């Protein structure tokens, strides 16, 4: 089933020069296509909407500050089972728990700065794509 998802390459991925590596991994997947891509510095209002479900949790403010710390790559990716597929490609949030071959398993160092965000469901993808891209 063809889907669309939001992928963010976080400030640590940009700072560490991993953008090409991650984009290459996405592009090498059969039937996946990057349909929109921008390098952006995000604003607090956008991040507050994006991470609204985490308000009040201890990691919320450090996460927002981290995401404000530098540019990010914002992508829309389309393809067969792309939502679950990109999340598997990313690996678990904790890089120690992430398998080799996943982005976090190969390049992650700490939980808070975990290189990549990918929508976790079709509902989240629709909401997040509308937040980051006007056409949704």
TORPA-4810 file (N, C-alpha, C, O; in nm, 3 decimals):
<nodes>
NODE_1_0.084_-0.118_0.000_0.000_0.000_0.000_0.088_0.125_0.000_0.176_0.138_0.086_X
NODE_2_0.067_0.214_-0.094_0.147_0.335_-0.105_0.107_0.433_0.005_-0.011_0.456_0.030_X
NODE_3_0.206_0.488_0.069_0.186_0.583_0.178_0.281_0.701_0.161_0.372_0.698_0.078_X
NODE_4_0.257_0.806_0.240_0.348_0.920_0.251_0.385_0.936_0.397_0.303_0.912_0.485_X
NODE_5_0.509_0.978_0.422_0.553_1.000_0.558_0.644_1.120_0.565_0.705_1.160_0.466_X
NODE_6_0.653_1.177_0.684_0.747_1.286_0.710_0.875_1.226_0.767_0.870_1.140_0.854_X
NODE_7_0.988_1.273_0.718_1.117_1.236_0.773_1.192_1.365_0.803_1.203_1.453_0.716_X
NODE_8_1.243_1.377_0.924_1.328_1.490_0.962_1.468_1.437_0.990_1.483_1.342_1.067_X
NODE_9_1.568_1.496_0.929_1.706_1.469_0.968_1.743_1.581_1.063_1.752_1.697_1.024_X
NODE_10_1.764_1.544_1.186_1.778_1.638_1.297_1.912_1.712_1.292_2.001_1.675_1.215_X
NODE_11_1.926_1.817_1.374_2.049_1.897_1.369_2.178_1.816_1.383_2.279_1.852_1.323_X
NODE_12_2.178_1.707_1.461_2.300_1.629_1.475_2.336_1.558_1.345_2.454_1.544_1.312_X
NODE_13_2.237_1.512_1.270_2.263_1.447_1.141_2.322_1.547_1.042_2.414_1.515_0.967_X
NODE_14_2.267_1.669_1.042_2.318_1.774_0.952_2.459_1.812_0.993_2.549_1.819_0.909_X
NODE_15_2.480_1.838_1.122_2.612_1.878_1.175_2.720_1.775_1.145_2.834_1.810_1.114_X
NODE_16_2.684_1.648_1.155_2.781_1.540_1.137_2.799_1.497_0.991_2.875_1.405_0.963_X
NODE_17_2.731_1.563_0.899_2.747_1.532_0.757_2.688_1.399_0.716_2.742_1.332_0.628_X
NODE_18_2.577_1.359_0.779_2.515_1.231_0.750_2.394_1.241_0.657_2.329_1.140_0.629_X
NODE_19_2.364_1.361_0.608_2.246_1.381_0.525_2.252_1.293_0.400_2.155_1.223_0.370_X
NODE_20_2.362_1.294_0.328_2.375_1.216_0.206_2.362_1.067_0.233_2.299_0.995_0.155_X
NODE_21_2.421_1.021_0.342_2.414_0.878_0.380_2.269_0.836_0.403_2.225_0.733_0.352_X
NODE_22_2.195_0.916_0.479_2.056_0.880_0.510_1.969_0.890_0.385_1.888_0.801_0.360_X
NODE_23_1.985_0.996_0.308_1.907_1.009_0.185_1.938_0.892_0.092_1.847_0.837_0.030_X
NODE_24_2.063_0.854_0.082_2.100_0.740_-0.002_2.033_0.612_0.041_1.989_0.533_-0.043_X
NODE_25_2.023_0.590_0.171_1.957_0.469_0.220_1.809_0.469_0.184_1.753_0.365_0.149_X
NODE_26_1.747_0.586_0.192_1.605_0.596_0.155_1.590_0.576_0.005_1.501_0.502_-0.039_X
NODE_27_1.675_0.639_-0.074_1.662_0.630_-0.220_1.690_0.490_-0.273_1.637_0.452_-0.377_X
NODE_28_1.772_0.413_-0.203_1.804_0.278_-0.250_1.692_0.177_-0.224_1.695_0.066_-0.277_X
NODE_29_1.593_0.214_-0.143_1.481_0.124_-0.120_1.392_0.123_-0.244_1.353_0.228_-0.294_X
NODE_30_1.361_0.005_-0.292_1.274_-0.007_-0.409_1.139_0.057_-0.378_1.083_0.039_-0.270_X
NODE_31_1.088_0.130_-0.473_0.954_0.190_-0.466_0.940_0.305_-0.367_0.828_0.352_-0.346_X
NODE_32_1.048_0.352_-0.305_1.039_0.471_-0.221_1.093_0.590_-0.299_1.191_0.579_-0.372_X
NODE_33_1.026_0.704_-0.281_1.065_0.824_-0.355_1.054_0.945_-0.263_0.954_0.962_-0.192_X
NODE_34_1.156_1.029_-0.265_1.151_1.156_-0.193_1.075_1.254_-0.281_1.117_1.284_-0.393_X
NODE_35_0.961_1.303_-0.230_0.876_1.390_-0.310_0.889_1.537_-0.273_0.843_1.624_-0.346_X
NODE_36_0.952_1.565_-0.159_0.980_1.703_-0.117_1.100_1.698_-0.024_1.114_1.604_0.054_X
NODE_37_1.185_1.800_-0.032_1.305_1.803_0.051_1.349_1.948_0.067_1.362_2.021_-0.032_X
NODE_38_1.373_1.989_0.192_1.420_2.125_0.219_1.514_2.123_0.339_1.496_2.046_0.433_X
NODE_39_1.614_2.209_0.335_1.698_2.236_0.451_1.637_2.359_0.517_1.621_2.463_0.453_X
NODE_40_1.604_2.347_0.646_1.533_2.454_0.717_1.584_2.469_0.859_1.633_2.375_0.920_X
NODE_41_1.571_2.591_0.909_1.586_2.615_1.051_1.444_2.628_1.105_1.370_2.718_1.064_X
NODE_42_1.406_2.540_1.194_1.268_2.538_1.244_1.248_2.644_1.351_1.342_2.683_1.420_X
NODE_43_1.124_2.689_1.366_1.091_2.785_1.470_1.021_2.713_1.586_0.970_2.602_1.571_X
NODE_44_1.020_2.779_1.700_0.963_2.720_1.821_0.816_2.684_1.803_0.772_2.579_1.848_X
NODE_45_0.739_2.770_1.738_0.595_2.744_1.722_0.570_2.613_1.646_0.483_2.535_1.684_X
NODE_46_0.645_2.590_1.540_0.631_2.466_1.464_0.668_2.346_1.550_0.598_2.245_1.550_X
NODE_47_0.779_2.357_1.622_0.823_2.246_1.708_0.724_2.220_1.820_0.701_2.104_1.856_X
NODE_48_0.665_2.324_1.877_0.565_2.305_1.983_0.443_2.229_1.929_0.387_2.146_1.999_X
NODE_49_0.404_2.258_1.807_0.292_2.183_1.747_0.334_2.039_1.718_0.259_1.945_1.744_X
NODE_50_0.453_2.023_1.664_0.501_1.890_1.625_0.513_1.798_1.747_0.476_1.681_1.740_X
NODE_51_0.566_1.850_1.857_0.590_1.770_1.977_0.484_1.792_2.085_0.510_1.766_2.202_X
NODE_52_0.364_1.839_2.049_0.260_1.874_2.145_0.226_1.760_2.241_0.197_1.785_2.358_X
NODE_53_0.228_1.634_2.194_0.192_1.522_2.282_0.294_1.498_2.392_0.268_1.423_2.485_X
NODE_54_0.410_1.562_2.382_0.516_1.543_2.482_0.524_1.656_2.585_0.609_1.652_2.674_X
NODE_55_0.438_1.757_2.573_0.440_1.869_2.667_0.426_1.815_2.809_0.342_1.730_2.837_X
NODE_56_0.511_1.865_2.899_0.506_1.824_3.038_0.600_1.709_3.072_0.626_1.683_3.189_X
NODE_57_0.651_1.641_2.972_0.746_1.533_2.998_0.885_1.594_3.019_0.916_1.700_2.964_X
NODE_58_0.969_1.527_3.096_1.100_1.585_3.129_1.189_1.611_3.007_1.273_1.701_3.010_X
NODE_59_1.172_1.534_2.901_1.258_1.550_2.784_1.207_1.655_2.685_1.275_1.686_2.588_X
NODE_60_1.085_1.710_2.709_1.023_1.800_2.611_1.108_1.923_2.582_1.145_1.947_2.467_X
NODE_61_1.140_2.002_2.683_1.213_2.127_2.660_1.353_2.101_2.605_1.393_2.170_2.511_X
NODE_62_1.430_2.005_2.659_1.561_1.977_2.596_1.548_1.934_2.450_1.634_1.966_2.368_X
NODE_63_1.441_1.860_2.416_1.420_1.818_2.278_1.393_1.938_2.188_1.451_1.949_2.080_X
NODE_64_1.306_2.028_2.232_1.277_2.148_2.153_1.405_2.231_2.136_1.434_2.277_2.026_X
NODE_65_1.480_2.250_2.243_1.605_2.327_2.235_1.703_2.261_2.137_1.767_2.330_2.058_X
NODE_66_1.715_2.131_2.143_1.802_2.059_2.051_1.758_2.082_1.906_1.841_2.109_1.820_X
NODE_67_1.628_2.072_1.881_1.577_2.090_1.745_1.593_2.233_1.695_1.594_2.257_1.574_X
NODE_68_1.605_2.329_1.787_1.630_2.468_1.751_1.779_2.497_1.730_1.815_2.605_1.684_X
NODE_69_1.866_2.402_1.762_2.010_2.426_1.766_2.079_2.433_1.630_2.196_2.469_1.622_X
NODE_70_2.009_2.399_1.524_2.069_2.405_1.392_1.970_2.364_1.286_1.857_2.325_1.317_X
NODE_71_2.012_2.372_1.161_1.920_2.335_1.052_1.886_2.187_1.052_1.962_2.104_1.103_X
NODE_72_1.771_2.156_0.995_1.724_2.019_0.978_1.687_2.000_0.832_1.661_2.097_0.760_X
NODE_73_1.686_1.876_0.788_1.635_1.843_0.655_1.495_1.787_0.674_1.474_1.693_0.750_X
NODE_74_1.401_1.847_0.604_1.260_1.808_0.611_1.226_1.739_0.478_1.244_1.796_0.371_X
NODE_75_1.176_1.615_0.487_1.145_1.539_0.366_1.006_1.478_0.372_0.957_1.441_0.479_X
NODE_76_0.944_1.468_0.257_0.825_1.384_0.238_0.872_1.266_0.156_0.934_1.283_0.050_X
NODE_77_0.842_1.146_0.204_0.884_1.023_0.136_0.759_0.943_0.107_0.671_0.929_0.192_X
NODE_78_0.752_0.889_-0.013_0.634_0.816_-0.058_0.675_0.677_-0.104_0.782_0.658_-0.162_X
NODE_79_0.589_0.580_-0.077_0.617_0.446_-0.128_0.541_0.338_-0.055_0.461_0.363_0.034_X
NODE_80_0.569_0.217_-0.097_0.504_0.099_-0.041_0.546_0.080_0.106_0.665_0.067_0.134_X
NODE_81_0.450_0.079_0.197_0.472_0.056_0.340_0.585_0.144_0.396_0.663_0.100_0.481_X
NODE_82_0.593_0.268_0.348_0.704_0.356_0.382_0.702_0.400_0.529_0.809_0.427_0.585_X
NODE_83_0.586_0.409_0.592_0.580_0.455_0.732_0.653_0.357_0.822_0.746_0.396_0.894_X
NODE_84_0.613_0.232_0.820_0.683_0.131_0.902_0.826_0.110_0.853_0.917_0.087_0.933_X
NODE_85_0.845_0.117_0.722_0.977_0.092_0.666_1.081_0.194_0.708_1.192_0.156_0.744_X
NODE_86_1.046_0.322_0.705_1.143_0.425_0.747_1.170_0.414_0.896_1.283_0.434_0.941_X
NODE_87_1.067_0.383_0.974_1.090_0.368_1.118_1.184_0.251_1.146_1.269_0.259_1.235_X
NODE_88_1.170_0.144_1.071_1.263_0.032_1.088_1.403_0.070_1.043_1.501_0.035_1.108_X
NODE_89_1.412_0.142_0.931_1.542_0.189_0.882_1.608_0.280_0.985_1.730_0.276_1.002_X
NODE_90_1.529_0.363_1.053_1.582_0.453_1.156_1.633_0.375_1.277_1.739_0.407_1.331_X
NODE_91_1.560_0.273_1.319_1.595_0.197_1.438_1.536_0.259_1.563_1.485_0.371_1.558_X
NODE_92_1.541_0.188_1.676_1.487_0.241_1.802_1.558_0.370_1.845_1.672_0.395_1.806_X
NODE_93_1.488_0.450_1.924_1.542_0.578_1.971_1.676_0.562_2.042_1.766_0.645_2.023_X
NODE_94_1.690_0.459_2.120_1.816_0.435_2.192_1.915_0.369_2.097_1.893_0.257_2.053_X
NODE_95_2.025_0.438_2.064_2.119_0.381_1.967_2.186_0.252_2.013_2.232_0.174_1.930_X
NODE_96_2.191_0.229_2.143_2.250_0.105_2.195_2.157_-0.013_2.164_2.203_-0.125_2.140_X
NODE_97_2.025_0.013_2.163_1.927_-0.092_2.133_1.906_-0.109_1.983_1.846_-0.207_1.939_X
NODE_98_1.954_-0.013_1.903_1.932_-0.016_1.758_2.028_-0.114_1.691_2.147_-0.117_1.722_X
NODE_99_1.974_-0.192_1.601_2.055_-0.294_1.532_2.153_-0.231_1.434_2.123_-0.127_1.375_X
NODE_100_2.268_-0.294_1.418_2.358_-0.251_1.311_2.283_-0.258_1.178_2.202_-0.348_1.155_X
NODE_101_2.310_-0.162_1.093_2.238_-0.153_0.966_2.128_-0.049_0.971_2.086_0.001_0.866_X
NODE_102_2.079_-0.016_1.091_1.983_0.093_1.104_2.061_0.224_1.116_2.179_0.223_1.150_X
NODE_103_1.995_0.334_1.090_2.062_0.464_1.097_2.112_0.491_1.239_2.227_0.529_1.258_X
NODE_104_2.026_0.471_1.337_2.068_0.495_1.476_2.169_0.391_1.523_2.258_0.423_1.601_X
NODE_105_2.155_0.267_1.477_2.250_0.163_1.515_2.389_0.189_1.460_2.489_0.159_1.525_X
NODE_106_2.395_0.244_1.340_2.524_0.271_1.277_2.586_0.404_1.319_2.708_0.415_1.326_X
NODE_107_2.502_0.505_1.347_2.555_0.640_1.367_2.514_0.706_1.498_2.571_0.809_1.535_X
NODE_108_2.416_0.650_1.570_2.366_0.713_1.691_2.464_0.703_1.806_2.542_0.608_1.814_X
NODE_109_2.460_0.803_1.895_2.547_0.801_2.012_2.469_0.820_2.142_2.497_0.752_2.241_X
NODE_110_2.371_0.910_2.144_2.291_0.932_2.264_2.142_0.937_2.229_2.106_0.964_2.114_X
NODE_111_2.058_0.911_2.327_1.914_0.902_2.304_1.855_1.034_2.257_1.778_1.037_2.161_X
NODE_112_1.889_1.144_2.324_1.825_1.272_2.293_1.860_1.322_2.154_1.774_1.377_2.085_X
NODE_113_1.983_1.303_2.111_2.024_1.345_1.977_2.030_1.220_1.890_2.135_1.156_1.877_X
NODE_114_1.914_1.185_1.831_1.902_1.054_1.767_1.883_1.059_1.615_1.825_0.969_1.556_X
NODE_115_1.934_1.166_1.555_1.955_1.177_1.410_1.832_1.194_1.322_1.837_1.271_1.227_X
NODE_116_1.722_1.124_1.351_1.612_1.117_1.254_1.477_1.106_1.325_1.464_1.046_1.431_X
NODE_117_1.377_1.166_1.262_1.238_1.148_1.304_1.163_1.093_1.184_1.186_1.135_1.071_X
NODE_118_1.074_0.999_1.209_0.985_0.948_1.105_0.846_0.930_1.166_0.833_0.880_1.278_X
NODE_119_0.744_0.970_1.094_0.606_0.957_1.143_0.580_0.814_1.188_0.629_0.719_1.127_X
NODE_120_0.500_0.800_1.296_0.477_0.667_1.353_0.346_0.601_1.310_0.319_0.486_1.346_X
NODE_121_0.264_0.672_1.233_0.136_0.615_1.188_0.086_0.698_1.070_0.138_0.806_1.042_X
NODE_122_-0.015_0.646_1.000_-0.073_0.722_0.890_-0.133_0.853_0.938_-0.121_0.956_0.871_X
NODE_123_-0.198_0.850_1.055_-0.258_0.971_1.110_-0.151_1.075_1.142_-0.166_1.193_1.109_X
NODE_124_-0.043_1.031_1.205_0.068_1.123_1.236_0.130_1.178_1.109_0.163_1.296_1.102_X
NODE_125_0.147_1.093_1.009_0.207_1.137_0.883_0.125_1.248_0.818_0.180_1.348_0.773_X
NODE_126_-0.006_1.230_0.814_-0.093_1.332_0.755_-0.079_1.464_0.833_-0.061_1.570_0.773_X
NODE_127_-0.088_1.457_0.965_-0.077_1.576_1.049_0.059_1.643_1.034_0.067_1.765_1.017_X
NODE_128_0.165_1.564_1.038_0.300_1.619_1.032_0.333_1.676_0.894_0.397_1.780_0.885_X
NODE_129_0.291_1.609_0.788_0.317_1.662_0.655_0.249_1.796_0.635_0.305_1.885_0.572_X
NODE_130_0.127_1.811_0.688_0.056_1.940_0.678_0.129_2.049_0.757_0.129_2.165_0.717_X
NODE_131_0.190_2.011_0.867_0.262_2.108_0.950_0.389_2.157_0.881_0.423_2.275_0.892_X
NODE_132_0.458_2.070_0.811_0.587_2.104_0.752_0.580_2.140_0.604_0.670_2.209_0.554_X
NODE_133_0.477_2.096_0.533_0.462_2.127_0.391_0.321_2.177_0.367_0.224_2.112_0.407_X
NODE_134_0.307_2.292_0.303_0.176_2.354_0.282_0.077_2.261_0.213_-0.040_2.257_0.249_X
NODE_135_0.125_2.185_0.114_0.033_2.098_0.038_-0.001_1.970_0.114_-0.090_1.896_0.073_X
NODE_136_0.071_1.944_0.224_0.044_1.823_0.303_0.083_1.707_0.223_0.069_1.594_0.269_X
</nodes>
